[in-house]
């Protein structure tokens, strides 16, 4: 009888042990976070990057990456995402980001169709990654810029690009000059009032949403000596500086006389590095106090205006049609067949 009972006891002991330890055995492999999420690696967003897939594109953009001093061939839609991420705050409404995606895609398709040589970049590049063309940043740069918000912001940008894949802005069948800027003074400007060329789709429109932009107003103080040197004039009396000779569309300064010299508003803006051609200048002692309204050249789509429209429920189609008059939203493929270089 003793011999028969002993194996039974051992079986019971083993059975009880398994029951006690089984929860621990099952939990142990999952009780610690995976290595890429531990404290040591929290500051390494590249190891936590979302596996985001960009829409397929058989066209590449030769971009001169200035900081690397090299030319990279970047798939078109990936390039568009990098531009949208660099040119417009990711916090903006999705519809505003979509509108920006159309301007970015239109710009690069137009550039690929009409490549221009420039001594500031290699011959095999079509654009740079700077404000000379469109600002472009890759994943590593965006990770540095956005930090722990990288995945969330990139996902939003990719959504905007994906949902507008292949769409560009055209006028009479050709890609438009899709200019944009940050903030208006309440109005955009006719193209010929800032540049030489007149484009029928770049007309002045009211843009009241911009007044909510943090860049709407700015006051700067420059020394009288600095202003006199940069403008080549003499300013002696206190009070308002200059006499406005004419204004442009968009209620900006067209021409202004200061001392014995005449300037365009654009010349003053560029020489004094002002935000806008809507400015007022006043001399107080040894200082010139300058107040500007808006930020940028004022031609085309206002980014803060686009975001304001999106916040009111307007679609990206409505946004671009408001800022670019008489345009159509079309697929770039038929236009690409005219001469774009496809990826082999």
C-alpha positions in Angstrom: 0.0 0.0 0.0 2.9 2.4 0.9 4.5 1.9 -2.5 1.3 2.8 -4.3 0.6 6.0 -2.3 4.0 7.6 -2.8 3.6 8.2 -6.6 0.2 9.7 -6.0 1.6 12.2 -3.5 4.3 13.3 -5.9 1.7 13.8 -8.6 -0.3 16.0 -6.3 2.7 18.0 -5.3 3.7 18.6 -8.9 0.1 19.5 -9.8 -0.2 22.1 -6.9 3.2 23.6 -7.8 2.1 24.1 -11.4 -1.1 25.8 -10.3 0.8 28.2 -8.0 3.5 29.1 -10.5 1.5 29.1 -13.7 0.3 32.8 -13.4 3.9 33.9 -12.7 5.2 31.9 -15.7 2.7 33.5 -18.0 3.2 37.1 -16.7 7.0 37.2 -16.5 7.7 37.7 -20.2 5.4 40.7 -20.3 6.2 42.2 -16.9 9.0 44.5 -18.2 8.7 47.0 -21.1 10.5 46.1 -24.3 14.1 47.5 -24.5 13.2 50.3 -26.9 10.7 51.7 -24.4 12.9 51.6 -21.3 14.2 54.7 -19.5 17.6 54.7 -21.2 16.0 54.8 -24.7 13.2 57.3 -24.1 15.2 60.0 -25.8 15.7 58.1 -29.0 12.5 58.7 -31.1 14.1 57.0 -34.1 13.7 53.6 -32.4 10.0 54.3 -31.8 9.2 55.7 -35.2 5.9 54.8 -36.7 6.0 52.6 -39.8 4.2 55.1 -41.9 3.8 54.4 -45.6 3.7 57.3 -48.0 1.5 57.0 -51.1 3.4 55.4 -54.0 5.0 57.8 -56.5 7.0 56.9 -59.6 8.5 60.3 -59.8 11.5 61.4 -57.8 12.6 64.9 -56.9 16.4 65.7 -57.0 16.8 67.8 -53.9 20.0 69.6 -52.9 20.4 68.8 -49.2 22.4 71.9 -48.2 23.6 70.7 -44.8 24.8 67.4 -46.2 26.1 69.0 -49.4 24.6 66.2 -51.5 21.7 65.6 -53.9 19.0 63.2 -52.8 16.4 61.7 -55.1 13.2 61.7 -53.0 9.9 60.2 -54.1 7.5 63.0 -54.9 4.8 62.3 -52.3 7.5 61.8 -49.6 9.0 65.2 -50.7 5.6 66.8 -50.4 5.2 65.5 -46.8 8.6 66.9 -45.9 7.7 70.3 -47.2 4.3 70.4 -45.5 5.9 69.4 -42.2 8.5 72.2 -42.6 6.4 75.0 -44.0 3.2 74.8 -42.0 2.7 74.0 -38.2 1.5 70.4 -37.8 -0.9 71.7 -35.1 -2.9 73.4 -37.9 -6.3 71.9 -39.0 -6.1 68.9 -41.3 -7.9 70.8 -44.1 -5.3 73.6 -44.0 -2.5 71.0 -44.2 -4.2 69.5 -47.2 -4.3 72.9 -48.9 -0.6 73.3 -48.1 0.1 69.8 -49.6 -1.5 71.0 -52.9 0.7 74.2 -53.0 3.8 72.1 -52.3 3.0 69.5 -54.9 2.0 72.1 -57.5 5.3 74.0 -56.9 7.5 70.9 -57.4 5.6 69.6 -60.4 6.0 73.0 -62.0 9.7 73.0 -61.1 10.2 69.5 -62.6 8.5 70.6 -65.8 10.7 73.7 -66.0 14.0 73.0 -64.3 16.1 76.2 -63.9 19.9 76.2 -63.5 21.2 78.0 -60.5 24.9 78.4 -59.4 23.8 77.9 -55.8 23.0 74.2 -56.3 24.5 71.3 -58.3 23.4 70.8 -61.9 21.7 67.5 -61.1 19.4 69.2 -58.5 16.0 70.7 -59.3 15.4 72.4 -56.0 17.2 73.1 -52.7 15.8 72.3 -49.2 15.7 76.0 -48.2 13.4 79.0 -48.6 15.1 79.6 -52.0 12.5 77.0 -53.2 10.6 75.2 -50.5 11.9 74.2 -47.1 12.2 70.4 -46.8 13.2 68.3 -43.8 13.6 64.5 -43.6 12.6 62.2 -40.7 15.8 62.7 -38.7 15.4 66.5 -38.8 11.8 66.3 -37.9 12.5 64.0 -35.0 14.9 66.6 -33.6 12.4 69.4 -34.2 9.3 67.6 -32.8 10.8 65.3 -30.2 8.3 63.0 -28.5 5.5 64.4 -30.7 7.2 63.1 -33.8 4.9 60.1 -34.4 1.7 62.0 -33.8 2.6 65.0 -36.0 4.1 62.9 -38.8 0.9 60.7 -38.9 -1.2 63.9 -39.4 1.1 65.2 -42.1 1.0 61.9 -43.9 -2.8 61.8 -43.7 -3.0 65.2 -45.3 -0.7 64.2 -48.2 -2.3 60.8 -48.6 -5.8 62.2 -48.9 -4.7 64.7 -51.6 -2.4 62.3 -53.4 -1.5 63.5 -56.9 -3.6 66.6 -56.8 -2.2 69.9 -58.0 -3.6 73.4 -58.8 -3.9 74.4 -62.5 -5.0 77.4 -64.5 -5.9 76.7 -68.1 -4.3 73.3 -67.8 -1.0 74.4 -66.5 0.4 74.3 -62.9 0.1 77.6 -61.2 2.6 79.8 -59.4 1.4 78.4 -56.0 2.8 81.1 -53.8 1.9 81.3 -50.1 3.0 83.2 -47.0 2.4 83.1 -43.3 0.0 86.0 -42.3 -1.7 88.8 -44.1 -2.6 92.3 -42.9 -6.3 91.4 -43.5 -5.9 91.2 -47.3 -3.7 89.4 -49.8 -2.0 91.2 -52.6 -2.2 91.1 -56.4 1.0 89.5 -57.7 2.1 92.5 -59.8 2.0 94.7 -56.7 4.9 92.7 -55.2 6.6 91.0 -58.2 6.8 92.0 -61.9 4.5 89.3 -63.3 0.7 89.5 -63.3 -1.1 86.2 -62.7 -4.9 86.2 -63.1 -5.3 83.7 -60.3 -3.2 85.7 -57.8 -5.7 88.4 -56.9 -6.2 90.3 -53.7 -8.8 88.9 -51.4 -9.9 89.7 -47.9 -8.4 87.5 -45.2 -9.9 88.4 -41.9 -8.8 85.2 -40.1 -5.2 86.4 -40.0 -5.9 88.9 -37.2 -5.9 85.8 -34.9 -2.3 85.0 -35.9 0.4 85.5 -33.4 2.4 87.1 -36.2 -0.2 89.6 -37.2 1.4 92.6 -35.4 5.1 93.3 -34.6 6.9 96.4 -33.3 10.7 96.7 -33.8 13.1 99.4 -32.6 16.0 100.4 -34.9 18.5 103.1 -34.3 18.3 106.2 -36.4 21.8 105.6 -37.6 21.0 102.0 -38.7 17.9 103.2 -40.7 19.8 106.1 -42.3 22.7 103.9 -43.3 20.5 101.1 -44.8 18.3 103.6 -46.7 20.9 106.2 -47.5 18.8 109.0 -46.1 18.9 111.6 -43.3 16.2 111.6 -40.7 16.3 114.7 -38.4 12.8 115.4 -37.0 10.8 113.4 -34.4 7.4 112.1 -35.5 6.2 110.0 -38.4 8.9 109.0 -40.9 8.2 109.2 -44.6 5.2 110.2 -46.7 3.1 107.5 -48.4 2.9 108.3 -52.1 0.7 105.3 -53.1 -0.7 102.1 -51.8 -1.1 98.7 -53.4 -4.0 96.2 -53.4 -4.2 94.7 -50.0 -3.8 98.2 -48.4 0.0 98.0 -48.3 2.6 100.6 -49.1 3.3 100.9 -52.8 5.6 103.9 -52.8 6.9 106.1 -49.9 9.3 109.1 -49.9 11.8 109.5 -47.1 13.9 112.6 -47.1 14.7 113.2 -50.8 14.5 109.6 -51.8 11.6 107.5 -53.0 11.2 103.7 -52.2 8.8 101.0 -52.9 7.2 99.3 -49.9 9.1 96.1 -51.0 12.4 97.9 -50.9 11.8 99.2 -47.4 10.8 95.8 -46.2 13.9 94.1 -47.7 16.4 96.8 -46.7 15.1 97.0 -43.1 14.2 93.2 -42.9 10.6 93.9 -42.0 7.9 91.3 -41.8 5.5 93.1 -44.2 5.0 96.0 -46.6 2.2 97.2 -44.3 4.3 99.3 -41.9 4.4 102.6 -40.1 7.6 104.3 -38.9 8.1 106.9 -36.2 11.2 108.6 -34.9 11.6 109.1 -31.1 14.9 110.5 -30.2 17.6 108.2 -31.5 15.2 105.4 -32.2 12.9 104.5 -35.2 9.9 102.6 -34.0 8.4 100.4 -36.8 5.0 98.6 -36.5 4.1 96.0 -39.2 0.9 94.1 -39.9 1.2 90.7 -41.4 4.2 88.4 -42.1 5.3 87.7 -45.7 5.0 89.0 -49.2 1.2 88.7 -49.1 0.7 87.0 -52.5 -1.4 83.8 -52.8 -2.5 81.7 -49.9 -2.3 82.9 -46.3 -1.4 80.0 -44.1 -3.1 81.4 -41.0 -6.0 82.4 -43.2 -6.2 78.9 -44.5 -6.2 77.5 -40.9 -8.9 80.0 -39.9 -11.1 78.9 -42.8 -10.5 75.3 -41.8 -11.5 76.0 -38.3 -14.8 77.4 -39.6 -15.4 74.0 -41.4 -14.2 74.9 -44.9 -12.6 72.1 -47.0 -9.2 72.3 -48.6 -10.9 72.6 -52.0 -12.8 75.7 -50.7 -9.6 77.1 -49.2 -7.5 76.9 -52.3 -10.3 78.1 -54.6 -10.7 81.2 -52.3 -7.0 82.2 -52.4 -6.3 81.2 -56.0 -9.0 82.5 -58.3 -10.3 80.5 -61.3 -8.1 77.5 -60.6 -8.9 73.8 -60.9 -7.7 70.9 -58.9 -6.4 68.2 -61.2 -4.2 65.1 -61.2 -0.6 65.7 -62.2 -0.3 62.5 -64.1 -1.5 63.8 -67.5 0.7 66.8 -67.1 3.6 64.6 -66.0 3.3 62.7 -69.3 4.5 65.9 -71.0 8.0 65.7 -69.7 8.5 64.8 -66.1 11.3 62.3 -65.4 10.0 59.0 -63.9 11.9 56.8 -61.5 13.2 53.8 -63.4 
